[in-house]
Amino acid sequence: MKELLKTNDPTVIAFAQALLQGEGIDCFEMDVNISVLEGSIGILPRRLMVRDRDHFMAQAILRDNDVPLGK
C-alpha cells in the first residue's frame, strides 16, 4: 500500500474516500485511533492509503477534484 493523502482535516479524508469509492478504488484510513486518543484536536494527521496499482489513478482523481494531496 502507498500513502495517497495526509491531512489533519477529517472532511478532506471523507471527501477523498467518497471520490475513490465512487471510482471503484479501495482505500484505507490510517492513524484514526491515534487521532482519537489525542483528543481530536487535529495535531496528528491521518493518512489515506491505496493499493500500489491504484496509486497513480487515485492521485489523478484527487487532483481533478482539487483535493490537496498534502505532500
ZATI-926062 format. One record per residue: residue number from 0; residue in three letters; chain; x, y, z of N, C-alpha, C in turn. Coordinates in nm, 3 decimals, decimal comma, m for minus. Example, Ala and Ser with C-alpha at 12.3 -4.5 7.8 and 13.67 -1.06 7.14 Angstrom:
BEGIN
SITE	0	ALA	A	1,319	m0,569	0,780	1,230	m0,450	0,780	1,320	m0,330	0,780
SITE	1	SER	A	1,285	m0,225	0,708	1,367	m0,106	0,714	1,290	0,003	0,787
This chain:
BEGIN
SITE	0	MET	A	0,085	m0,118	0,000	0,000	0,000	0,000	0,089	0,123	0,000
SITE	1	LYS	A	0,037	0,227	m0,061	0,109	0,354	m0,068	0,024	0,465	m0,006
SITE	2	GLU	A	0,092	0,559	0,055	0,023	0,674	0,111	m0,020	0,767	m0,002
SITE	3	LEU	A	m0,147	0,801	m0,002	m0,202	0,889	m0,104	m0,222	1,029	m0,050
SITE	4	LEU	A	m0,266	1,038	0,073	m0,307	1,165	0,129	m0,274	1,168	0,277
SITE	5	LYS	A	m0,229	1,284	0,325	m0,200	1,303	0,467	m0,254	1,439	0,506
SITE	6	THR	A	m0,348	1,441	0,600	m0,412	1,568	0,637	m0,465	1,562	0,779
SITE	7	ASN	A	m0,483	1,679	0,837	m0,545	1,692	0,969	m0,696	1,716	0,957
SITE	8	ASP	A	m0,743	1,738	0,837	m0,883	1,772	0,815	m0,966	1,646	0,785
SITE	9	PRO	A	m1,052	1,606	0,877	m1,132	1,484	0,855	m1,230	1,498	0,739
SITE	10	THR	A	m1,270	1,620	0,704	m1,362	1,636	0,592	m1,293	1,608	0,459
SITE	11	VAL	A	m1,165	1,640	0,449	m1,089	1,611	0,327	m1,076	1,460	0,310
SITE	12	ILE	A	m1,048	1,390	0,420	m1,038	1,243	0,416	m1,171	1,182	0,370
SITE	13	ALA	A	m1,280	1,228	0,427	m1,412	1,174	0,392	m1,445	1,200	0,245
SITE	14	PHE	A	m1,415	1,320	0,197	m1,440	1,355	0,057	m1,355	1,269	m0,036
SITE	15	ALA	A	m1,228	1,253	m0,002	m1,138	1,172	m0,084	m1,184	1,026	m0,088
SITE	16	GLN	A	m1,225	0,974	0,026	m1,275	0,836	0,030	m1,398	0,820	m0,058
SITE	17	ALA	A	m1,489	0,915	m0,053	m1,610	0,908	m0,135	m1,576	0,911	m0,284
SITE	18	LEU	A	m1,483	0,998	m0,322	m1,441	1,005	m0,462	m1,380	0,874	m0,509
SITE	19	LEU	A	m1,290	0,819	m0,427	m1,221	0,696	m0,465	m1,317	0,578	m0,471
SITE	20	GLN	A	m1,405	0,568	m0,373	m1,502	0,458	m0,372	m1,597	0,468	m0,491
SITE	21	GLY	A	m1,629	0,590	m0,532	m1,713	0,611	m0,649	m1,648	0,562	m0,777
SITE	22	GLU	A	m1,516	0,560	m0,778	m1,440	0,512	m0,894	m1,397	0,366	m0,879
SITE	23	GLY	A	m1,439	0,302	m0,771	m1,407	0,162	m0,750	m1,267	0,136	m0,698
SITE	24	ILE	A	m1,207	0,236	m0,635	m1,073	0,221	m0,578	m1,086	0,204	m0,427
SITE	25	ASP	A	m1,036	0,092	m0,376	m1,038	0,068	m0,233	m0,933	0,154	m0,164
SITE	26	CYS	A	m0,969	0,206	m0,049	m0,874	0,286	0,029	m0,890	0,252	0,177
SITE	27	PHE	A	m0,787	0,284	0,252	m0,784	0,252	0,395	m0,730	0,372	0,470
SITE	28	GLU	A	m0,803	0,415	0,572	m0,763	0,530	0,653	m0,678	0,482	0,770
SITE	29	MET	A	m0,560	0,539	0,783	m0,470	0,502	0,893	m0,461	0,617	0,993
SITE	30	ASP	A	m0,418	0,583	1,112	m0,397	0,678	1,222	m0,526	0,734	1,280
SITE	31	VAL	A	m0,637	0,665	1,257	m0,765	0,711	1,312	m0,764	0,698	1,463
SITE	32	ASN	A	m0,719	0,585	1,514	m0,721	0,563	1,659	m0,628	0,657	1,733
SITE	33	ILE	A	m0,512	0,684	1,679	m0,420	0,775	1,747	m0,477	0,917	1,747
SITE	34	SER	A	m0,548	0,952	1,640	m0,612	1,083	1,634	m0,720	1,095	1,741
SITE	35	VAL	A	m0,793	0,987	1,766	m0,896	0,988	1,870	m0,831	0,999	2,008
SITE	36	LEU	A	m0,720	0,928	2,028	m0,651	0,931	2,157	m0,599	1,069	2,191
SITE	37	GLU	A	m0,556	1,145	2,090	m0,503	1,278	2,118	m0,614	1,380	2,137
SITE	38	GLY	A	m0,737	1,334	2,138	m0,849	1,422	2,171	m0,913	1,490	2,052
SITE	39	SER	A	m0,879	1,447	1,932	m0,936	1,505	1,810	m0,915	1,656	1,802
SITE	40	ILE	A	m0,800	1,701	1,849	m0,769	1,844	1,839	m0,693	1,876	1,710
SITE	41	GLY	A	m0,666	1,774	1,631	m0,611	1,797	1,498	m0,461	1,810	1,489
SITE	42	ILE	A	m0,389	1,765	1,590	m0,243	1,776	1,586	m0,182	1,669	1,496
SITE	43	LEU	A	m0,230	1,547	1,510	m0,174	1,436	1,434	m0,254	1,412	1,307
SITE	44	PRO	A	m0,187	1,412	1,193	m0,260	1,390	1,067	m0,301	1,245	1,047
SITE	45	ARG	A	m0,404	1,229	0,971	m0,449	1,096	0,929	m0,397	1,072	0,788
SITE	46	ARG	A	m0,379	0,945	0,754	m0,330	0,908	0,622	m0,432	0,822	0,551
SITE	47	LEU	A	m0,439	0,840	0,420	m0,525	0,759	0,336	m0,435	0,677	0,245
SITE	48	MET	A	m0,452	0,545	0,252	m0,367	0,453	0,177	m0,448	0,387	0,066
SITE	49	VAL	A	m0,378	0,357	m0,045	m0,438	0,283	m0,156	m0,339	0,175	m0,201
SITE	50	ARG	A	m0,389	0,080	m0,277	m0,300	m0,024	m0,331	m0,199	0,040	m0,426
SITE	51	ASP	A	m0,084	m0,021	m0,435	0,022	0,029	m0,524	m0,029	0,048	m0,666
SITE	52	ARG	A	m0,104	m0,049	m0,714	m0,150	m0,044	m0,853	m0,254	0,065	m0,878
SITE	53	ASP	A	m0,320	0,112	m0,771	m0,423	0,217	m0,784	m0,371	0,357	m0,755
SITE	54	HIS	A	m0,248	0,367	m0,711	m0,194	0,495	m0,662	m0,199	0,605	m0,769
SITE	55	PHE	A	m0,151	0,576	m0,889	m0,147	0,677	m0,995	m0,288	0,728	m1,028
SITE	56	MET	A	m0,381	0,637	m1,046	m0,519	0,674	m1,079	m0,583	0,752	m0,964
SITE	57	ALA	A	m0,557	0,710	m0,841	m0,615	0,778	m0,725	m0,562	0,921	m0,715
SITE	58	GLN	A	m0,433	0,941	m0,741	m0,378	1,077	m0,741	m0,447	1,164	m0,845
SITE	59	ALA	A	m0,466	1,108	m0,963	m0,532	1,184	m1,071	m0,675	1,222	m1,032
SITE	60	ILE	A	m0,746	1,129	m0,971	m0,884	1,157	m0,930	m0,888	1,270	m0,827
SITE	61	LEU	A	m0,800	1,265	m0,730	m0,799	1,370	m0,628	m0,757	1,504	m0,687
SITE	62	ARG	A	m0,656	1,504	m0,773	m0,613	1,630	m0,837	m0,725	1,689	m0,920
SITE	63	ASP	A	m0,796	1,605	m0,995	m0,907	1,653	m1,079	m1,018	1,718	m0,997
SITE	64	ASN	A	m1,029	1,679	m0,870	m1,133	1,733	m0,782	m1,078	1,832	m0,680
SITE	65	ASP	A	m0,959	1,884	m0,708	m0,895	1,988	m0,625	m0,876	1,948	m0,479
SITE	66	VAL	A	m0,848	1,820	m0,456	m0,818	1,774	m0,320	m0,666	1,786	m0,300
SITE	67	PRO	A	m0,623	1,864	m0,201	m0,478	1,878	m0,178	m0,419	1,746	m0,128
SITE	68	LEU	A	m0,310	1,703	m0,190	m0,251	1,575	m0,153	m0,166	1,586	m0,028
SITE	69	GLY	A	m0,135	1,704	0,017	m0,068	1,723	0,146	0,073	1,670	0,155
SITE	70	LYS	A	0,147	1,678	0,046	0,286	1,631	0,050	0,381	1,745	0,031
